[in-house]
Amino acid sequence: MLAFWFAVMGVLYLLMQRSLQPQQTRVEANGDLVIERARDGHFYVPGRVNGADAVFLVDTGATMVMVGDAMALRAGLQGGVPTTFKTANGDRTGRVVEGVRISVGPMTVSNIRVGVGLSESEGQTALLGQSFLAKFDINLQKDRMVLKARP
């Protein structure tokens, strides 16, 4: 009987994990990147930091792209200028690395400033902030965010 309930809970857990994953992004014929709102109310998009896979949480209020130490290591982000970041959760020490290549869908921008200093609990999640987003027009329509490359 106990094994049955463990199996039921395992199946429910897997279904829940699958339903909470971010929706797939898509590229429209005109090159716009469409990001659907996730069930938790945020916008997530897969991308790359210097070629290392990442899942970005789109944060239009963040000054720059932010990654954790583990992701910075995978992406080869070395050096940088030590700084203190002012976050919603208080001050956090970290560093700013210049000249990083960020890719989201078909959009790649080089020479981006990236902050290193997210807590390790974020894992592969990074914040996609204004150091990248400012290069695009952003249109928010209910449960869709559209990034459009500027001419």
C-alpha positions as CSV (number, residue, x, y, z in Angstrom):
1,M,0.0,0.0,0.0
2,L,2.8,2.4,0.9
3,A,4.6,1.7,-2.4
4,F,1.4,2.5,-4.3
5,W,1.2,6.0,-2.6
6,F,4.8,6.7,-3.3
7,A,4.2,5.9,-6.9
8,V,1.2,8.1,-7.1
9,M,3.1,11.0,-5.4
10,G,6.0,10.5,-7.8
11,V,3.7,10.7,-10.9
12,L,2.0,13.8,-9.5
13,Y,5.4,15.4,-8.8
14,L,6.6,14.8,-12.4
15,L,3.3,16.1,-13.8
16,M,3.6,19.2,-11.6
17,Q,7.2,19.8,-12.7
18,R,6.3,19.5,-16.3
19,S,3.3,21.9,-16.0
20,L,5.4,24.5,-14.2
21,Q,8.1,24.6,-16.8
22,P,8.3,27.8,-18.9
23,Q,6.3,27.8,-22.1
24,Q,8.4,27.5,-25.3
25,T,9.5,30.7,-26.9
26,R,8.9,31.2,-30.5
27,V,10.4,33.4,-33.3
28,E,7.9,35.0,-35.6
29,A,8.5,35.4,-39.3
30,N,9.5,39.0,-38.8
31,G,12.2,38.0,-36.3
32,D,10.4,39.0,-33.1
33,L,10.9,36.8,-30.1
34,V,7.7,35.9,-28.3
35,I,7.9,34.8,-24.7
36,E,4.8,33.4,-22.9
37,R,4.2,34.2,-19.2
38,A,4.9,31.2,-17.0
39,R,2.4,29.9,-14.4
40,D,4.2,31.7,-11.7
41,G,3.6,35.1,-13.4
42,H,7.2,35.6,-14.7
43,F,8.7,35.4,-18.1
44,Y,11.5,32.9,-18.7
45,V,13.5,32.3,-21.8
46,P,16.3,29.9,-22.6
47,G,19.6,31.4,-23.7
48,R,23.3,31.3,-23.4
49,V,26.0,33.3,-21.5
50,N,29.2,33.1,-23.5
51,G,28.0,29.8,-24.9
52,A,26.9,28.2,-21.6
53,D,23.2,27.3,-21.4
54,A,21.0,29.4,-19.1
55,V,17.4,30.0,-18.4
56,F,16.8,33.7,-18.1
57,L,14.1,35.3,-15.9
58,V,13.3,38.5,-17.7
59,D,13.7,41.3,-15.3
60,T,13.0,44.7,-16.8
61,G,13.8,46.4,-13.5
62,A,17.3,44.9,-13.3
63,T,20.2,47.2,-14.4
64,M,22.1,44.3,-16.0
65,V,22.2,40.7,-16.7
66,M,23.0,38.8,-13.5
67,V,24.4,35.3,-13.0
68,G,25.5,33.2,-10.1
69,D,29.1,32.0,-9.4
70,A,28.5,28.5,-10.7
71,M,27.1,29.8,-14.0
72,A,29.9,32.4,-14.3
73,L,32.4,29.6,-13.9
74,R,30.7,27.5,-16.7
75,A,30.6,30.6,-18.9
76,G,34.3,31.5,-18.3
77,L,33.5,34.8,-16.7
78,Q,36.7,35.7,-15.0
79,G,38.0,38.9,-13.3
80,G,35.7,41.9,-13.3
81,V,35.3,44.9,-11.0
82,P,34.3,44.1,-7.4
83,T,31.0,45.9,-6.5
84,T,28.1,45.8,-4.1
85,F,24.7,45.2,-5.8
86,K,21.6,46.8,-4.3
87,T,18.8,44.2,-4.7
88,A,15.3,43.8,-3.4
89,N,16.7,41.4,-0.8
90,G,19.4,43.8,0.4
91,D,23.0,44.4,-0.5
92,R,25.0,41.7,-2.2
93,T,28.7,41.6,-3.0
94,G,29.8,40.6,-6.5
95,R,31.6,41.7,-9.5
96,V,30.9,43.2,-12.9
97,V,32.4,41.6,-16.0
98,E,32.5,43.4,-19.3
99,G,32.4,42.1,-22.9
100,V,30.1,39.1,-22.4
101,R,28.1,37.5,-25.2
102,I,24.4,36.9,-24.4
103,S,22.1,34.9,-26.7
104,V,18.3,34.6,-26.4
105,G,16.6,32.8,-29.2
106,P,18.0,34.1,-32.5
107,M,19.2,37.4,-30.8
108,T,22.9,37.6,-29.8
109,V,24.5,40.7,-28.4
110,S,28.2,41.0,-27.6
111,N,29.9,43.4,-25.2
112,I,27.2,43.1,-22.5
113,R,28.0,44.0,-18.8
114,V,27.1,41.1,-16.6
115,G,26.9,41.1,-12.8
116,V,28.2,38.0,-11.0
117,G,26.7,37.5,-7.6
118,L,23.3,35.8,-7.6
119,S,22.9,33.3,-4.8
120,E,23.7,29.7,-5.6
121,S,20.0,28.7,-5.1
122,E,19.2,30.1,-8.6
123,G,21.2,27.3,-10.3
124,Q,21.0,27.8,-14.0
125,T,18.6,30.7,-13.8
126,A,20.0,34.1,-14.6
127,L,18.4,37.5,-14.7
128,L,18.0,39.1,-18.1
129,G,18.3,42.8,-17.3
130,Q,18.6,46.1,-19.0
131,S,22.3,45.7,-20.2
132,F,20.7,43.3,-22.7
133,L,17.1,44.4,-22.9
134,A,17.9,48.0,-23.7
135,K,19.0,46.9,-27.2
136,F,15.4,45.8,-28.0
137,D,11.9,47.2,-28.1
138,I,9.8,45.4,-25.6
139,N,6.0,45.0,-26.0
140,L,4.0,43.5,-23.2
141,Q,0.5,42.2,-24.0
142,K,-1.2,40.4,-21.2
143,D,0.6,37.0,-21.1
144,R,3.0,37.7,-23.9
145,M,6.3,39.6,-24.1
146,V,7.7,40.4,-27.5
147,L,11.3,41.4,-28.0
148,K,11.9,43.2,-31.3
149,A,15.3,44.0,-32.6
150,R,15.8,47.8,-33.1
151,P,16.8,48.8,-36.7
